[in-house]
Amino acid sequence: MTRHRIYEVLLRLYPRDFRREYEGELRTTFSQLCESYRGGSGRFWWRILSDVVRSSSREHLDRWTSGQPELGIRWFIACAGGTAASGLVIWLFMLAVEFFFPTRFDADHVARNVSRNLPTGVYGTIIAAVIGAAQASVFIRSIRRRVVWIAATAAGGGAGMPIGFMFANWIGRPPGFPYVAYFSGVALLGALVGLLQTLVVRPGVRQALGWIAWSSVAVVLGIATGIAVSSLFRHRPSLFVLVLVGFVVMPGVIGTVIGALTMRPLTRLARGIAVE
């Protein structure tokens, strides 16, 4: 296979509309480089491959984020970091509750643990508030609207978690599909959070429906991926590993998936409000 044939294959890494507009120029530049380059073949292809991968990734990111790659990347980092931080906050919260209300055993030797018996909405509110704060810090310029975004996200998480569990219990466990109920409840949680967030930014109906749908799908796939990753550490983990995986690694993986999947609809949603 000649150099030009190999380069034609590499050009397919670029978006189609980009190739349509610039493919001729890229081929001309490549031909000139082939004629003038005097180094080794390995170094030549390393230079070409690194340039194509870097530039094609940039073009895809630009299109995925509606021409706002910096905002998209900041959003991605905020979702990943905010979700990981929410796990740490929950862990510290549970330690604080245990400190002030330590586990006690009743007359029947049954453990009474306050932190584990708090309503699920309490944990949903805390988790969503931390994530919402991280998102708002890179997404919204107005302090007032940031506060409203955090409050809406917290309300969605606080209400969505118990509602999701109730919905899952209502569905039950269909034969052959043991996880359908659980992830249906998770999807409802994501949709409710997305719905309340759209009330803050007030986009068009089409954008709002898109954001709600992507929020729901992202939460489902994020939690599914987090569970899959955490299952790799189930072989007799130490307490430190157990805490690290449960409260940092798994939430971080969930946030990474959520950030990646909502990056595109977020940049579209951001057009209607003030962003940094």
Backbone hydrogen bonds, N-H to C=O, Kabsch-Sander energy under -0.5 kcal/mol:
donor,donor_aa,acceptor,acceptor_aa,energy
6,I,2,T,-2.1
7,Y,3,R,-2.4
8,E,4,H,-2.0
9,V,5,R,-1.5
10,L,6,I,-2.0
11,L,7,Y,-2.0
12,R,8,E,-0.5
12,R,9,V,-1.1
13,L,10,L,-2.0
14,Y,11,L,-1.6
19,R,15,P,-2.3
20,R,16,R,-2.3
21,E,17,D,-1.3
22,Y,18,F,-2.7
23,E,19,R,-2.2
26,L,22,Y,-2.4
27,R,23,E,-2.3
28,T,24,G,-2.1
29,T,25,E,-2.5
30,F,26,L,-2.2
31,S,27,R,-2.4
32,Q,28,T,-2.2
33,L,29,T,-2.0
34,C,30,F,-2.4
35,E,31,S,-1.7
36,S,32,Q,-1.8
37,Y,33,L,-2.3
44,F,40,G,-1.9
45,W,41,S,-2.4
46,W,42,G,-2.1
47,R,43,R,-2.1
48,I,44,F,-2.2
49,L,45,W,-3.1
50,S,46,W,-2.3
51,D,47,R,-1.7
52,V,48,I,-2.6
53,V,49,L,-2.8
54,R,50,S,-2.2
55,S,51,D,-2.6
56,S,52,V,-2.7
57,S,53,V,-2.0
58,R,54,R,-1.8
59,E,55,S,-2.0
60,H,56,S,-2.5
61,L,57,S,-2.5
62,D,58,R,-2.2
63,R,59,E,-1.9
64,W,60,H,-2.7
65,T,61,L,-2.0
66,S,63,R,-1.2
67,G,62,D,-3.5
68,Q,65,T,-1.2
72,G,68,Q,-2.3
73,I,69,P,-2.5
74,R,70,E,-2.3
75,W,71,L,-2.5
76,F,72,G,-2.3
77,I,73,I,-2.5
78,A,74,R,-2.4
79,C,75,W,-2.6
80,A,76,F,-2.3
81,G,77,I,-3.1
82,G,78,A,-2.8
83,T,79,C,-2.0
84,A,80,A,-2.0
85,A,81,G,-2.6
86,S,82,G,-1.9
87,G,83,T,-1.4
88,L,84,A,-1.5
89,V,85,A,-2.5
90,I,86,S,-2.3
91,W,87,G,-2.1
92,L,88,L,-2.6
93,F,89,V,-2.5
94,M,90,I,-2.6
95,L,91,W,-2.1
96,A,92,L,-2.4
97,V,93,F,-2.5
98,E,94,M,-2.4
99,F,95,L,-2.0
100,F,96,A,-2.3
101,F,97,V,-3.0
104,R,112,R,-1.6
106,D,110,V,-1.9
109,H,106,D,-2.1
111,A,109,H,-0.5
112,R,104,R,-3.5
113,N,111,A,-0.7
114,V,101,F,-0.6
114,V,112,R,-0.6
117,N,113,N,-0.7
117,N,114,V,-1.0
118,L,115,S,-0.5
122,V,119,P,-1.5
123,Y,119,P,-0.9
124,G,120,T,-2.5
125,T,121,G,-2.3
126,I,122,V,-2.0
127,I,123,Y,-2.6
128,A,124,G,-2.3
129,A,125,T,-2.2
130,V,126,I,-2.1
131,I,127,I,-2.1
132,G,128,A,-3.0
133,A,129,A,-2.1
134,A,130,V,-1.9
135,Q,131,I,-2.4
136,A,132,G,-2.8
137,S,133,A,-1.6
138,V,134,A,-0.6
138,V,135,Q,-1.2
139,F,135,Q,-1.1
140,I,136,A,-2.0
141,R,274,A,-1.6
146,R,142,S,-2.0
147,V,143,I,-2.3
148,V,144,R,-2.1
149,W,145,R,-2.7
150,I,146,R,-2.6
151,A,147,V,-2.5
152,A,148,V,-2.8
153,T,149,W,-2.6
154,A,150,I,-2.7
155,A,151,A,-2.6
156,G,152,A,-2.3
157,G,153,T,-2.4
158,G,154,A,-3.0
159,A,155,A,-2.4
160,G,156,G,-2.6
161,M,157,G,-1.8
163,I,159,A,-1.9
164,G,160,G,-2.6
165,F,161,M,-2.1
166,M,162,P,-2.4
167,F,163,I,-2.5
168,A,164,G,-2.4
169,N,165,F,-2.5
170,W,166,M,-2.0
171,I,167,F,-2.0
172,G,168,A,-2.1
177,F,174,P,-2.2
180,V,177,F,-1.1
183,F,179,Y,-2.4
184,S,180,V,-1.7
185,G,181,A,-2.1
186,V,182,Y,-1.9
187,A,183,F,-2.2
188,L,184,S,-1.9
189,L,185,G,-2.0
190,G,186,V,-2.5
191,A,187,A,-2.3
192,L,188,L,-2.2
193,V,189,L,-2.2
194,G,190,G,-2.4
195,L,191,A,-2.4
196,L,192,L,-2.3
197,Q,193,V,-2.0
198,T,194,G,-1.9
199,L,195,L,-1.1
200,V,196,L,-0.5
200,V,197,Q,-1.0
201,V,197,Q,-1.4
202,R,198,T,-2.6
208,A,204,G,-2.8
209,L,205,V,-2.6
210,G,206,R,-2.2
211,W,207,Q,-2.6
212,I,208,A,-2.5
213,A,209,L,-2.4
214,W,210,G,-2.7
215,S,211,W,-2.5
216,S,212,I,-2.1
217,V,213,A,-2.5
218,A,214,W,-2.9
219,V,215,S,-2.1
220,V,216,S,-2.0
221,L,217,V,-2.8
222,G,218,A,-2.5
223,I,219,V,-2.5
224,A,220,V,-2.4
225,T,221,L,-2.3
226,G,222,G,-2.5
227,I,223,I,-2.6
228,A,224,A,-2.0
229,V,225,T,-2.5
230,S,226,G,-2.6
231,S,227,I,-1.7
232,L,229,V,-1.4
233,F,230,S,-1.7
234,R,231,S,-1.1
236,R,234,R,-1.7
242,L,238,S,-2.6
243,V,239,L,-2.5
244,L,240,F,-2.7
245,V,241,V,-2.9
246,G,242,L,-2.4
247,F,243,V,-2.6
248,V,244,L,-1.5
249,V,244,L,-2.6
250,M,245,V,-2.9
252,G,248,V,-2.4
253,V,249,V,-2.5
254,I,250,M,-2.3
255,G,251,P,-2.7
256,T,252,G,-2.1
257,V,253,V,-2.1
258,I,254,I,-2.4
259,G,255,G,-2.9
260,A,256,T,-2.1
261,L,257,V,-2.4
262,T,258,I,-2.0
263,M,259,G,-0.7
266,L,262,T,-2.1
267,T,263,M,-1.8
268,R,264,R,-1.4
269,L,265,P,-2.4
270,A,266,L,-2.3
271,R,268,R,-0.9
272,G,269,L,-1.1
273,I,270,A,-1.3
